[in-house]
Amino acid sequence: MSGEQEVDSGDSLLTSEERANGFSIVVDDRHNTTLLKWGKPVAWFSATVTGEVLREFLELVKDCERNAKGAM
């Protein structure tokens, strides 16, 4: 992850529970954003993404995970 920094752990984009479940957000030197789960990329966003869009996408990912677990 050369040139990338994890968003400050005090940032309001992720809850403590989301962090405990392996989610993190990194921003590269061009301000592009990557959503990670256990260090693996889930989604990449351009520098123009808003926090609201990132939150909604994270909720979509979590809903998909819950649905996949329920289908087993």
C-alpha atoms as a printed R data frame, in Angstrom:
   type eleno elety resid chain resno       x       y      z
1  ATOM     1    CA   MET     A     1   0.000   0.000  0.000
2  ATOM     2    CA   SER     A     2   2.698   2.427 -0.968
3  ATOM     3    CA   GLY     A     3   1.491   6.009 -0.818
4  ATOM     4    CA   GLU     A     4  -1.674   5.097  1.115
5  ATOM     5    CA   GLN     A     5  -2.663   6.072  4.632
6  ATOM     6    CA   GLU     A     6  -5.386   4.608  6.777
7  ATOM     7    CA   VAL     A     7  -8.032   7.147  7.663
8  ATOM     8    CA   ASP     A     8  -7.636   8.315 11.275
9  ATOM     9    CA   SER     A     9  -9.138   5.789 13.685
10 ATOM    10    CA   GLY     A    10 -11.117   8.637 15.260
11 ATOM    11    CA   ASP     A    11 -12.822   9.299 11.934
12 ATOM    12    CA   SER     A    12 -16.610   8.961 11.998
13 ATOM    13    CA   LEU     A    13 -16.808   6.992  8.736
14 ATOM    14    CA   LEU     A    14 -16.378   3.638 10.508
15 ATOM    15    CA   THR     A    15 -17.836   2.500 13.783
16 ATOM    16    CA   SER     A    16 -15.835   0.547 16.348
17 ATOM    17    CA   GLU     A    17 -17.880  -2.536 15.434
18 ATOM    18    CA   GLU     A    18 -17.041  -2.143 11.741
19 ATOM    19    CA   ARG     A    19 -13.347  -1.815 12.586
20 ATOM    20    CA   ALA     A    20 -13.579  -4.918 14.787
21 ATOM    21    CA   ASN     A    21 -15.155  -6.761 11.851
22 ATOM    22    CA   GLY     A    22 -12.124  -5.985  9.682
23 ATOM    23    CA   PHE     A    23 -13.181  -2.889  7.752
24 ATOM    24    CA   SER     A    24 -10.754  -0.049  7.154
25 ATOM    25    CA   ILE     A    25 -10.482   2.883  4.783
26 ATOM    26    CA   VAL     A    26  -7.279   4.089  3.172
27 ATOM    27    CA   VAL     A    27  -6.643   7.220  1.145
28 ATOM    28    CA   ASP     A    28  -3.796   7.451 -1.367
29 ATOM    29    CA   ASP     A    29  -1.636  10.460 -2.163
30 ATOM    30    CA   ARG     A    30  -4.165  11.551 -4.819
31 ATOM    31    CA   HIS     A    31  -6.995  11.396 -2.263
32 ATOM    32    CA   ASN     A    32  -8.597   8.333 -3.855
33 ATOM    33    CA   THR     A    33 -10.274   6.103 -1.272
34 ATOM    34    CA   THR     A    34 -10.208   2.320 -0.880
35 ATOM    35    CA   LEU     A    35 -12.549   0.356  1.361
36 ATOM    36    CA   LEU     A    36 -10.809  -2.727  2.761
37 ATOM    37    CA   LYS     A    37 -11.957  -5.776  4.694
38 ATOM    38    CA   TRP     A    38  -9.186  -7.622  6.512
39 ATOM    39    CA   GLY     A    39  -6.681  -5.739  4.350
40 ATOM    40    CA   LYS     A    40  -8.201  -6.814  1.017
41 ATOM    41    CA   PRO     A    41  -9.824  -4.259 -1.304
42 ATOM    42    CA   VAL     A    42 -13.616  -4.280 -1.411
43 ATOM    43    CA   ALA     A    43 -14.093  -1.093 -3.430
44 ATOM    44    CA   TRP     A    44 -12.151   1.835 -4.811
45 ATOM    45    CA   PHE     A    45 -13.551   5.362 -5.035
46 ATOM    46    CA   SER     A    46 -12.268   8.463 -6.777
47 ATOM    47    CA   ALA     A    47 -11.265  11.511 -4.795
48 ATOM    48    CA   THR     A    48 -14.719  13.015 -5.359
49 ATOM    49    CA   VAL     A    49 -16.591  10.442 -3.249
50 ATOM    50    CA   THR     A    50 -18.486  11.869 -0.293
51 ATOM    51    CA   GLY     A    51 -18.574  10.369  3.169
52 ATOM    52    CA   GLU     A    52 -22.293   9.734  2.711
53 ATOM    53    CA   VAL     A    53 -21.709   7.623 -0.412
54 ATOM    54    CA   LEU     A    54 -18.961   5.676  1.351
55 ATOM    55    CA   ARG     A    55 -21.257   4.989  4.341
56 ATOM    56    CA   GLU     A    56 -24.109   3.819  2.088
57 ATOM    57    CA   PHE     A    57 -21.795   1.515  0.129
58 ATOM    58    CA   LEU     A    58 -20.465   0.050  3.380
59 ATOM    59    CA   GLU     A    59 -24.044  -0.642  4.496
60 ATOM    60    CA   LEU     A    60 -24.678  -2.384  1.165
61 ATOM    61    CA   VAL     A    61 -21.605  -4.591  1.655
62 ATOM    62    CA   LYS     A    62 -22.693  -5.492  5.188
63 ATOM    63    CA   ASP     A    63 -26.245  -6.293  3.996
64 ATOM    64    CA   CYS     A    64 -24.832  -8.577  1.294
65 ATOM    65    CA   GLU     A    65 -22.694 -10.389  3.872
66 ATOM    66    CA   ARG     A    66 -25.703 -10.867  6.176
67 ATOM    67    CA   ASN     A    67 -27.825 -12.165  3.282
68 ATOM    68    CA   ALA     A    68 -25.077 -14.578  2.213
69 ATOM    69    CA   LYS     A    69 -24.813 -15.959  5.753
70 ATOM    70    CA   GLY     A    70 -28.591 -16.358  5.932
71 ATOM    71    CA   ALA     A    71 -28.662 -18.318  2.668
72 ATOM    72    CA   MET     A    72 -26.294 -20.992  3.980
